[in-house]
Amino acid sequence: MASTEDKPANKENTSSWKDSFYNPRTGEVLGRTASSWALILLFYLVFYCFLAGMFALTMWVLLLTLDDNVPRYRDRVPSPGLVIRPNSLDIHFNKSDPQKYLQYVQHLESFLQRYNDTEQEKNLDCPRGDYFMQDDTEDEAKKACRFKRGSLSLCSGLSDTNFGYSEGRPCVLLKMNRIIGLKPRGDPYINCTVKRENPIQMIYYPSEGRIDKMYFPYYGKKAHEDYVQPLVAVKLLLTKEDYNKELPIECRVEGSDLRNNDERDKFLGRVTFRIKVVD
């Protein structure tokens, strides 16, 4: 049992511990008076308001240097990538089963909605063979050149709503990514090859897979709202000998100064996909 001499000491320790939170004699809370707490809170309020103001000022100055239509730095993307539609690098389907290729047909039809005549009539019928240069006026919306899906012929989905998938001769669509201000030199076109000894026949739409210069340059999403990328459709004329085999096909942008052989980027100016049609 604790002695009577220990009891005052314990009581004094308990009182000292409580006083560290609130001292009723001096009115201090956690060692500070009310005026001291008010001063330190005021200091931190002013300090953090100053920091917030400095941050807002620097952000405002930074935004003044930016253009709403054109990125400030564009040197990291000198050449466009090549994209395939339907959006798959492995196209496998049974031509006798509509459910197996339905997803590809639906994707192509949905993608081509912006290329319908009703959408493209509001765009301009531009002269072919030349860049479509426009005044560099920020407040003026840029005009877009017309690209109707009918120019894709048998791969337009108009005469053949199955895009050739039901007959085992599928269509794939190719487009280049948008790059603001891009003006490719030469006469760019798409060329596809199958990576095997025996080639397969292909038909390109438009003719020879040409990409007309009138669709360049691109002025940005905000300024060029009605712009659509030019497309090249490739119809693969597969035969029975090609069925039930996985065919690797590589497509490249040729005939211009656009890069298509960068080993660090397999999609820069080219794309490789595989297709297998089951009979």
Secondary structure as UniProt FT lines:
FT   TURN            4..5
FT   HELIX           6..19
FT   TURN            20..21
FT   STRAND          22..23
FT   TURN            24..27
FT   STRAND          28..29
FT   TURN            30..31
FT   HELIX           34..64
FT   TURN            75..76
FT   STRAND          81..85
FT   STRAND          90..94
FT   TURN            95..96
FT   HELIX           98..111
FT   HELIX           112..115
FT   HELIX           117..120
FT   TURN            121..122
FT   TURN            128..129
FT   TURN            138..139
FT   HELIX           149..155
FT   TURN            161..168
FT   STRAND          171..176
FT   STRAND          186..194
FT   STRAND          201..205
FT   HELIX           207..209
FT   HELIX           213..215
FT   TURN            221..223
FT   TURN            225..226
FT   STRAND          232..237
FT   HELIX           240..242
FT   TURN            243..244
FT   STRAND          247..256
FT   TURN            263..264
FT   TURN            266..267
FT   STRAND          270..278
//
